[in-house]
Each structure stands twice: as C-alpha cells, then as structure tokens.
Amino acid sequence: MKLTTILKRISILLFFGLVLNYSCSDEPVDSALLDSDGDGTPDNGPVQSVFPCENGFSNNYPCNGFDFKSQVPLDVLGGNGATGNDSWGWTDPATGKEYALVCTSTSTAFVDVSDPYSPVYLGRLPTATINSLWRDVKTYNNFAFIVSEAPGHGMQVFDLTRLRDITTPPVIFDADANYNEFGSAHNIIINENSGYAYAVGSNTFSGGPHFVNIQNPMAPEAAGGYANDAYSHDAQVVTYNGPDPDYIGREILIGSNENEVVIVDVTDKSNPVQISTIDYMNIGYTHQGWFTEDMEYFLLGDEIDEINFGGNTRTLVFDFTDLDNPVFHMEYLGPTQAIDHNGYVVGNTLYIANYAAGLRAIDISNIASGVMVESGFIDTYIPNDNTVFNGAWNIYPFFESGNIIVSDIDGGLFVVRPSN
C-alpha cells in the first residue's frame, strides 16, 4: 500500500476520533431491537417530517432547493457505536418499491424508502468478519454485493428479493453467498451491462481491480485482474458509447488511482490494456469520478486537496472525447471549504456528497463552455462546513421517484428531494 494511502487513513482516523471494537466475537447491541419506552414496539422508527425548504432551512438543515423528507439514525441502522459510510439503492422490478442500502462500520442496513416520509428499517447484514470504517455495496440483477476493508471479509452476496417478505422487521440477515478470492477491499464497482464486478483496493493485484464474473450472482467466479497501475481507490466501469469511435462497445474502466486517473480497456479479462493516464495540478488524493451521460467529460473529486493546499471544494473536469488523449478541461470551486467525496451525474446535474457541506447539486449544462454553477444543496451536517471528515459520505440520486438518499457519517440515512 502506498504511503499516500497510509497517510490518508491516519488522517481520517484522527478526524473521526473514533475507537471501534474490532473483536469478531463481540457483536454490538442492535439498538433497533430495543424497546426503551416499554411500549412493546422496537425503537426502529425513523424521524419523520414534511419540511419544505423555506428561508434557507428544512427541518433545521441549511438548504437551497432541497427538502428534507426523513432520517433514520445510525444506532438504528448499525447498532450502538456504529458510524456511517457508503450506500447505494435498489428498485424492486416486481413491486417498484425503492430501497436504501446503507453501509455502516458494523453492517449493511436495508431500508424501504418507498414512502420517503416514513422509511422502514427492515434489518441488517452484519460484517463478515470484524468492524471497519470502510464498507461498500453495489447491486446487480436483484443482488447486493458488499466488500469491506475488514481483514478476511471477502465479498458478501445478498438476495435483495428477500426484502419483499419481511413482515416483522427488523431482521438480522445472513449472506446468501460469499466470495473469498480476496480478503479486504476498499470498494466495489459493477458494470450491470456485462455482469462483472471490480473490487478495487483489495489485497490482490497490488490493489488494482480484481475482476469477478457475477452473471450467476450466487456463484461468483474469479476472472483475473489488473495490477499494472497498482492501487486503485475507486473506478467507474462502462460499456462505452461515447464520442471516441475506437472504443464503441468496449468495456472501459476509469480508475481513480491516488495520484492519477487511468483509462483501461478491460473487455478481454485475460488481457486488460491501458489506454492512457492523466494527472493534474495540486494532487492530494485522486479519489472518485463519474462520466457525463454523453461520456464526453469525466468529473473527478480529489479528497484531500482542500486539506493539503487549502481553498474551496474543487471538482476537476477532463475532456475524454479522445480516450487515447484525455486533456484537462476546467475546475469548479464550490462555495465552502468542505472536502468533496463521491459525485454522480444525472442528466445535467452533478450531485456531490460534500462531507460537512452535505449534498450539493451542480448545474453542468454549460460544462462545454467551462461553466458550472451550484443549483441547490441540503446540508446534513449542521455544526459547520469545515475541512473535516464529518457529514455526507455518499448519495444515491438514481431513483426514478426523484428522491435521493444521503448516507451520513454522523447522522445515518437521510431521504431528501429537490424542491421542484
């Protein structure tokens, strides 16, 4: 593991100020199963409200153009002492119900958010080994695939259709399958078009992407990996349909690799080929990025440039018109000094989990002209907008309903929605 990775982890741990229980045998008490008021009902109810964003606030959360819908706190999602991290979403194709998959230091929680004002905590899948600050989940073909930096964790596979049958929540679930060709991994990426998962930051392939065939989700198969560019912190993998005719229909991985962005053709799993790389000024930690929907631009977040160099939240934009020759296009500076974490594009909007500054929405409709403008926000971390590891870790803005989930390190799960 690179020195930059080690230093990043030390800085995050110092900012969190946490001491987690890393004993495999000591399962934390699940507060969602407690009945503190003795009324016979578990304490698993969310905080509910209908608060439009008015005069700059929605249920006391600073906002502009976003409404708070509801919140499910961390002690419900992960038990006593849990902290929040990554998240994803799943829509049941049979019922149309929307579910939040929320990772914590102890487990992965499943929440029915079909009614955004009254989400239902259905239960959780405990960590495969020990607790960890880092856990990640993605979905494919009605299954969830979960990795963690917990040693020996591997990849848990969970059949999401089981959530349809929960009549007396919450439930403590078991995994439906486990993949153990790697132990720890920082993140998992899935190309739903190809049916391949890519575990990155694992203890295999020098931390580069570890390929897994998940076309049969209950029986994942090792499919090789790519170690040439060493540690990969995050990635996006697409079946390419962008402006570069040389790669139409190819499976392309864009890796955020600590100190550069790498573009790799992973169509042939036995022979992945680097296409190009690109770096930029004032590299702190090349963290995560996402294509525009036309695949012309790639929008990147650097996680610790605000710490190392000062200044406001920075998003870097690269022109990927020619994958063999990516070029720097522009940078966008946000209104606060908060650290940017994960960002995703839906239409002409970039949604950023901006740690202490919450969820930020950026209008990218004029990105070709070098113009990006914040169009709205809701700040799930009230104390400040400082350069600290608190607040919004991830967002999931892909539900057809327009509702957005935010997984917050300190506050748990938030369900929000653009006001319009």
Salt bridges, closest charged atoms under 4 A:
GLU27 OE2 - ARG124 NH2 3.42
ASP30 OD2 - ARG124 NE 3.33
ASP92 OD2 - ARG164 NE 2.62
ASP112 OD2 - LYS97 NZ 3.60
ASP136 OD2 - LYS138 NZ 2.85
GLU149 OE2 - ARG9 NH2 2.35
GLU149 OE2 - HIS186 ND1 2.63
ASP176 OD2 - ARG162 NH1 3.04
GLU251 OE1 - LYS269 NZ 2.79
GLU258 OE1 - LYS2 NZ 3.88
ASP265 OD2 - ARG250 NE 2.99
GLU303 OE1 - LYS8 NZ 2.83
GLU303 OE1 - HIS287 NE2 3.50
GLU303 OE2 - HIS341 NE2 3.55
ASP305 OD2 - ARG314 NE 2.79
GLU331 OE1 - ARG314 NH1 3.51
GLU374 OE1 - ARG360 NE 2.94
